[in-house]
Amino acid sequence: MATQNDGRNDFDFLIGTWKVHHRMLKARLKGFTDWIEFEGETVDRKIMNGVGNMDENIIHMENGPIHAISLRLFNPASREWSIFWSTDKTGAMDIPMIGGFKDGRGEFYAQEVNDGRHVYSRFIWSKINTNSPQWEQALSEDGGKTWETNWIMEFKRA
């Protein structure tokens, strides 16, 4: 049975319909400082009696829309979330980002391959107690000593 503070409600702030402003580096881990900006929409809901959370996204890129999903699953035993991502361009789930929330900030980590190199990846959720939460993604080539933020999403309730 769930306890009130076991973590399964951590993503409740995201439930609903959102307008999303995206900023993305033009290239990752290449020293670029130029960003591209675009808009999107997200609809988020709880699934699986509250131990899951899913959103559907439309991302309006210059070369056409991308349809994507985020699937978040809560493990009551470890009290951690696994976050999966997929788009209509790949048709496959990315490796999960694993982590949780502490003091109003969510941190999630994984290892992935970027341009043939193994890197650490990080998601941060912040401003979750507002009507404009923020998500950011960063990569690290040096084992997490330094991070390059490459994608920021600013959410506004629709």
Residue frames as qw, qx, qy, qz and C-alpha x, y, z in Angstrom:
[[0.000, 0.888, 0.460, 0.000, 0.00, 0.00, 0.00],
 [0.388, 0.578, -0.024, 0.717, 1.24, 3.49, -0.86],
 [0.380, -0.579, -0.379, 0.613, 2.34, 5.88, 1.80],
 [0.176, 0.939, 0.240, -0.171, 1.59, 9.55, 1.35],
 [0.014, 0.909, -0.352, -0.223, 5.22, 10.55, 0.86],
 [0.826, -0.132, 0.490, 0.244, 6.69, 7.48, -0.86],
 [0.196, -0.421, 0.492, 0.737, 7.37, 9.45, -4.07],
 [0.332, 0.358, 0.814, 0.313, 4.68, 8.13, -6.40],
 [0.149, 0.885, 0.431, -0.092, 3.04, 11.59, -6.49],
 [0.433, -0.467, 0.182, 0.750, 6.25, 13.44, -7.39],
 [0.175, 0.074, 0.556, 0.809, 5.11, 14.14, -10.97],
 [0.084, 0.700, 0.693, -0.152, 1.60, 15.32, -10.03],
 [0.051, -0.674, 0.007, 0.737, 2.74, 18.90, -10.76],
 [0.049, -0.254, 0.658, 0.707, 2.95, 17.94, -14.45],
 [0.245, 0.443, 0.862, 0.029, -0.59, 16.58, -14.87],
 [0.262, 0.777, 0.288, -0.495, -2.54, 18.64, -17.37],
 [0.629, 0.639, 0.298, 0.328, -2.09, 20.50, -20.64],
 [0.429, -0.664, 0.125, 0.600, 0.95, 22.68, -21.32],
 [0.528, 0.837, -0.091, 0.111, 2.48, 25.04, -23.83],
 [0.796, -0.401, 0.178, 0.418, 6.23, 24.43, -23.94],
 [0.305, 0.912, -0.270, -0.041, 9.03, 26.74, -25.06],
 [0.939, -0.084, 0.127, 0.309, 12.11, 24.74, -26.11],
 [0.133, 0.896, -0.415, -0.086, 15.71, 25.90, -26.36],
 [0.960, -0.047, 0.213, 0.174, 18.25, 23.45, -27.77],
 [0.279, -0.649, 0.496, 0.505, 21.95, 23.76, -28.52],
 [0.640, 0.584, -0.298, -0.401, 22.64, 23.46, -32.25],
 [0.759, 0.268, -0.588, 0.083, 25.12, 20.64, -31.53],
 [0.781, -0.615, 0.038, -0.100, 25.98, 18.67, -28.41],
 [0.767, -0.487, 0.271, 0.319, 29.46, 18.50, -26.86],
 [0.673, 0.428, 0.229, 0.558, 31.11, 20.45, -29.67],
 [0.351, -0.263, -0.136, 0.888, 31.59, 23.76, -27.87],
 [0.003, -0.532, -0.497, -0.685, 28.58, 25.37, -29.55],
 [0.045, -0.291, -0.510, 0.808, 26.88, 28.28, -27.79],
 [0.342, 0.019, -0.326, -0.881, 24.18, 28.92, -30.41],
 [0.322, 0.224, 0.834, -0.389, 20.67, 27.84, -29.47],
 [0.229, -0.242, -0.631, -0.701, 17.61, 27.13, -31.59],
 [0.279, 0.134, 0.592, -0.744, 14.19, 27.89, -30.15],
 [0.357, -0.167, -0.713, -0.580, 10.81, 26.36, -30.95],
 [0.542, -0.203, 0.302, -0.758, 7.42, 25.70, -29.41],
 [0.329, -0.033, -0.935, -0.124, 5.47, 22.62, -28.42],
 [0.664, -0.362, 0.028, -0.654, 2.50, 21.21, -26.56],
 [0.227, 0.137, -0.934, 0.238, 2.35, 18.51, -23.88],
 [0.724, -0.366, -0.102, -0.575, -0.55, 16.63, -22.32],
 [0.207, 0.303, -0.860, 0.354, 0.32, 14.66, -19.18],
 [0.764, -0.350, -0.097, -0.533, -1.67, 12.16, -17.14],
 [0.429, -0.397, 0.772, -0.251, -1.29, 9.52, -14.44],
 [0.757, 0.162, -0.528, -0.349, -1.43, 5.88, -15.49],
 [0.644, 0.045, -0.743, 0.177, -1.34, 2.45, -13.82],
 [0.603, -0.683, -0.412, -0.001, -3.15, 3.47, -10.63],
 [0.249, -0.961, 0.109, -0.045, -0.62, 6.21, -9.92],
 [0.708, -0.452, 0.382, 0.385, 2.69, 4.35, -10.25],
 [0.532, 0.209, 0.480, 0.666, 3.05, 5.68, -13.77],
 [0.122, 0.794, 0.109, -0.585, 2.87, 9.00, -15.55],
 [0.558, 0.222, 0.581, 0.550, 2.84, 9.62, -19.30],
 [0.202, 0.731, 0.075, -0.647, 2.82, 12.60, -21.57],
 [0.634, 0.477, 0.482, 0.372, 2.32, 13.06, -25.26],
 [0.202, -0.663, 0.118, 0.711, 4.24, 15.84, -26.96],
 [0.613, 0.681, 0.281, 0.286, 4.17, 17.69, -30.24],
 [0.437, -0.583, 0.168, 0.664, 7.40, 19.54, -30.86],
 [0.517, 0.831, 0.199, -0.047, 7.28, 22.10, -33.67],
 [0.577, -0.355, 0.378, 0.631, 10.72, 21.89, -35.28],
 [0.189, 0.615, -0.273, -0.716, 11.64, 24.01, -38.29],
 [0.203, 0.245, -0.823, -0.470, 11.73, 20.92, -40.53],
 [0.619, -0.239, -0.577, -0.476, 8.36, 19.61, -39.30],
 [0.636, -0.539, 0.239, -0.498, 6.65, 18.38, -36.15],
 [0.344, 0.208, -0.895, 0.191, 8.00, 15.60, -33.96],
 [0.760, -0.436, -0.138, -0.462, 5.58, 13.49, -31.95],
 [0.340, 0.335, -0.775, 0.414, 7.03, 12.09, -28.73],
 [0.730, -0.572, -0.280, -0.249, 6.13, 10.43, -25.46],
 [0.037, 0.480, -0.712, 0.510, 7.64, 10.42, -22.00],
 [0.811, -0.334, -0.439, -0.196, 6.83, 7.39, -19.88],
 [0.038, -0.542, 0.614, -0.572, 7.65, 7.60, -16.18],
 [0.802, -0.270, -0.514, -0.137, 7.40, 4.56, -13.92],
 [0.307, -0.677, 0.457, -0.488, 7.73, 4.65, -10.14],
 [0.659, 0.036, -0.738, 0.138, 9.33, 1.71, -8.32],
 [0.580, -0.721, -0.042, -0.376, 7.79, 1.60, -4.81],
 [0.906, -0.284, -0.129, 0.286, 10.59, -0.66, -3.49],
 [0.621, 0.061, -0.026, 0.781, 13.48, 1.63, -4.49],
 [0.027, -0.854, -0.322, 0.409, 11.38, 4.84, -4.43],
 [0.202, -0.399, 0.439, 0.779, 12.93, 5.84, -7.75],
 [0.628, 0.644, 0.174, -0.400, 11.49, 6.87, -11.06],
 [0.501, -0.045, 0.646, 0.574, 12.55, 5.53, -14.45],
 [0.371, 0.720, 0.076, -0.581, 11.93, 7.96, -17.31],
 [0.563, 0.134, 0.684, 0.443, 11.72, 6.68, -20.89],
 [0.252, 0.662, -0.076, -0.702, 11.52, 8.81, -24.07],
 [0.502, 0.188, 0.741, 0.404, 10.55, 7.96, -27.63],
 [0.268, 0.529, -0.097, -0.799, 9.69, 9.85, -30.80],
 [0.804, 0.479, 0.274, -0.220, 8.01, 9.04, -34.07],
 [0.376, 0.778, -0.488, -0.121, 11.48, 9.38, -35.64],
 [0.012, 0.449, -0.885, 0.122, 12.88, 6.35, -33.77],
 [0.808, -0.137, -0.358, -0.448, 9.90, 4.25, -32.72],
 [0.747, -0.078, -0.582, 0.311, 11.98, 2.90, -29.82],
 [0.514, -0.853, -0.091, -0.024, 12.35, 3.79, -26.16],
 [0.286, 0.710, -0.498, 0.408, 15.61, 5.44, -25.12],
 [0.539, -0.065, -0.721, 0.431, 17.47, 4.03, -22.14],
 [0.398, -0.810, -0.414, -0.117, 15.78, 5.06, -18.89],
 [0.108, 0.555, -0.370, 0.737, 16.88, 7.98, -16.77],
 [0.639, -0.429, -0.625, 0.129, 16.78, 6.92, -13.10],
 [0.210, 0.187, -0.386, 0.879, 16.33, 9.17, -10.08],
 [0.275, -0.676, -0.679, 0.079, 13.95, 11.10, -7.91],
 [0.046, -0.810, -0.096, -0.577, 13.04, 14.33, -6.17],
 [0.568, -0.398, -0.442, 0.568, 14.53, 16.01, -3.13],
 [0.175, -0.555, -0.194, 0.790, 13.70, 19.48, -1.81],
 [0.423, 0.763, 0.229, -0.431, 11.58, 20.37, -4.87],
 [0.263, 0.692, -0.554, -0.382, 14.19, 19.37, -7.44],
 [0.957, 0.099, 0.259, -0.081, 14.25, 16.20, -9.53],
 [0.057, 0.692, -0.669, -0.264, 17.53, 14.68, -10.74],
 [0.935, 0.176, 0.284, -0.119, 17.71, 11.70, -13.07],
 [0.081, -0.698, 0.642, 0.305, 20.82, 10.06, -14.57],
 [0.945, 0.226, 0.238, -0.012, 21.89, 7.52, -17.17],
 [0.334, -0.460, 0.598, 0.565, 24.81, 6.59, -19.39],
 [0.710, 0.617, 0.299, -0.162, 24.35, 6.85, -23.14],
 [0.611, 0.004, 0.428, 0.665, 26.27, 7.07, -26.38],
 [0.238, 0.904, 0.115, -0.336, 26.64, 10.45, -28.10],
 [0.474, 0.794, -0.360, -0.122, 28.46, 10.51, -31.46],
 [0.834, 0.246, -0.473, 0.140, 30.06, 7.16, -30.66],
 [0.222, 0.361, -0.625, 0.656, 31.32, 8.24, -27.20],
 [0.497, -0.516, -0.689, 0.113, 29.99, 7.05, -23.85],
 [0.004, -0.399, 0.188, -0.898, 28.72, 9.99, -21.79],
 [0.053, -0.389, -0.769, 0.505, 26.66, 10.61, -18.67],
 [0.138, -0.476, -0.419, -0.761, 23.28, 12.22, -19.15],
 [0.104, -0.288, -0.644, 0.701, 21.22, 14.16, -16.63],
 [0.168, -0.648, -0.496, -0.552, 17.67, 15.50, -16.46],
 [0.138, -0.162, -0.534, 0.818, 16.78, 18.19, -13.92],
 [0.185, -0.707, -0.575, -0.368, 13.23, 19.20, -13.04],
 [0.246, -0.162, -0.389, 0.873, 13.01, 22.54, -11.22],
 [0.267, -0.002, 0.013, -0.964, 10.41, 25.21, -10.40],
 [0.246, -0.235, -0.912, -0.227, 7.93, 22.36, -9.85],
 [0.104, -0.545, -0.678, 0.481, 5.91, 24.30, -7.26],
 [0.134, 0.442, -0.065, -0.885, 4.96, 26.95, -9.85],
 [0.698, 0.558, 0.360, -0.268, 2.73, 27.15, -12.92],
 [0.557, 0.769, -0.305, -0.069, 5.90, 27.22, -15.03],
 [0.817, -0.397, 0.377, 0.180, 8.10, 24.21, -14.22],
 [0.349, 0.781, -0.476, -0.203, 11.37, 23.74, -16.09],
 [0.954, -0.053, 0.260, 0.137, 13.16, 20.68, -17.44],
 [0.238, 0.832, -0.469, -0.174, 16.73, 20.58, -18.68],
 [0.985, 0.072, 0.062, 0.147, 19.00, 17.97, -20.15],
 [0.021, -0.868, 0.491, 0.073, 22.79, 17.96, -19.89],
 [0.954, 0.184, -0.184, 0.146, 25.64, 15.68, -20.94],
 [0.372, -0.816, 0.439, 0.060, 29.04, 15.08, -19.34],
 [0.788, 0.475, -0.386, 0.066, 32.12, 13.65, -21.04],
 [0.260, 0.515, -0.655, 0.488, 34.22, 13.63, -17.85],
 [0.431, -0.191, -0.847, 0.248, 32.24, 11.36, -15.54],
 [0.320, -0.790, -0.516, -0.084, 29.99, 14.10, -14.18],
 [0.464, -0.331, -0.172, 0.804, 32.63, 16.66, -13.19],
 [0.125, 0.324, -0.105, -0.932, 31.30, 19.17, -15.72],
 [0.410, 0.504, 0.757, -0.067, 27.97, 19.31, -17.55],
 [0.024, 0.064, -0.386, -0.920, 26.87, 20.90, -20.82],
 [0.428, 0.482, 0.581, -0.497, 23.18, 21.79, -20.78],
 [0.122, -0.061, 0.690, 0.710, 21.85, 21.18, -24.29],
 [0.255, -0.444, -0.663, -0.546, 18.06, 21.33, -24.04],
 [0.058, 0.151, 0.556, -0.815, 15.73, 23.41, -21.82],
 [0.194, -0.508, -0.705, -0.456, 11.95, 23.21, -21.73],
 [0.096, 0.042, 0.409, -0.906, 9.91, 25.93, -20.03],
 [0.108, -0.447, -0.872, -0.168, 6.32, 24.84, -19.35],
 [0.244, 0.006, 0.184, -0.952, 3.27, 27.13, -19.06],
 [0.343, 0.344, 0.827, -0.283, -0.22, 25.85, -18.23],
 [0.002, -0.204, -0.625, -0.753, -2.45, 25.96, -21.30]]
